[in-house]
Amino acid sequence: MKALQCCGTKGNTVNTRRLGSLFVATFLAACDQGPSVGPPQDAGVDAPVVTDDSPAADAPDAGTDAPPLPYDAGAPPSCEGDGFVRPIGAATEGYSDGEVAGLVPYRGGFLALWRESALRGVDGAVPGRDQITLFTVDPNGAAQREAAVVRSTAGTRIDLSTPTLTRAGEGAMVLFRESVGAPGDADFTTRIMAAPIDASGAPSAPSPVLPGYSDPIATGLSSGVTLGLASRVVEVLDGGVVVAAPGAFRVRPSGELAAAAIDVTAFIPASAENVVLRPDGDAAAVIYKRGSDVYVVRFDQGGLVDSRGPRVTRNLLIPSIDDGALLADGVIVAWSEELNGQAVVATAVLGVDGTLRARRVIEQFVGEPPPVTVVPSYGGATALWLRDGLMRGATIQPDGVVRAAFDGPRVSEGAGRIAAVGSGRRVSAIVQTGPRGRRGVAFTRFCIPTP
């Protein structure tokens, strides 16, 4: 669900939030670098593919801003120490590019996940490869144990998706898709793999949990179970067009499937775009875009979808969703776009009932639109992005107030998305650094300015 690759651009993974529908994907048959995976077979409850999307639940129209709600963030918590950036991993020889994949709190420090990739030649003469690496660091970015390779596909025809990292009980869970060949190939296979991380920070060997599924996103539930969302490959049409249906599944901390995957097309249709799965208190929720509307679908603490259906913000007319955050009294989404030759970073604040509270431009500048990350923090949530060698940020309140953007730490040749965790006024994050072809990954920590 995270990435599609095109011929000659294996290292340039593109987030599907920019590519339209999550569940109907076109792959170029000429590429020998399509998604990878194991034998396609049903991995849960079979359900027919819904060709006509089910009607959305009634919800308010987003034509005008709702009046701001009274909001008091309380006294600012203390946050001491200067911001810093510390390298935690260097480029592996033979890999041309990479992407940060996740950061979660762990035993007083953090687990950080990074994927590296190497270009696969269109004719297959140049072997492609992916490598997923796990780092265990303390709050200052110092290694707590040696970096561990979770999965490497060097010397194989296997391709990996962007992995996802979540908390899972006393440890953590890594989920990713591995596939062989491209859709339309006689030997095309795809499956989701799970690699549990134990309480000491050591990863187990990945094992298959969902054959026939692709590109998972996930979040941890308070029970320790990981809730995932992925696309089940239903049919491969002529030209390598994949027809797929969304399914929800749960994985125990041991890496075993907790229950058969459930088709959720009625709640998250095949036309859903920019699907984001995030924690929602002790439970979870999905945010996605469909046409001009934005939908929020909630799951309970057991990982079951709320049968009342989505809350819908109508006519929001945003170009995409980069990331989002679920707060007790609102929903925040953020994105970037190019407008009149400038990069624009923007946000929308929604009520729990779908009412639009505010839509704001946070910052605009000359340059490429950067990926935007949103993390809950003091004052609501903080949006983060890279601009001109700086990590930039802005706090977004649930009442729709956006505080002035601020400079975070300087990140030399920072690139791509940011994976971050917020705690009070402190933000910890990982980001790629260095020139293309020699990129490493760095850990950073800084304090959000007080109002």
Secondary structure, 3 states (H helix, E strand, C coil): CCEECCCCCCCCCEEHHHCCECCEEECCCCCCCCCCCCCCCCCECCCCCCCCCCCCCCCCECCCCCCCCCCCCCCCCCCCCCCEEEEEECCCCCCCEEEEEEEEEECCEEEEEEEEEECCCCCCCCCCEEEEEEEEECCCCCEEEEEEEEEECCCCCEEECCCEEEEECCEEEEEEEEEECCCCCCCCEEEEEEEEECCCCCECCCEEEEECEEEEEEEECCCCCEEEEEEEEEEECHHHEEEEEEEEEEECCCCCEEEEEEECCCCCCCCCEEEEEEEECCEEEEEEEECCEEEEEEECCCCCECCCCCEEEECCCCCCCCEEEEECCEEEEEEEEEECCEEEEEEEEECCCCCEEEEEEEEEECCCCCCCEEEEECCEEEEEEEECCEEEEEEECCCCCECCCEEEEECCCCEEEEEEEEECCEEEEEEEECCCCCCEEEEEEEECCCC
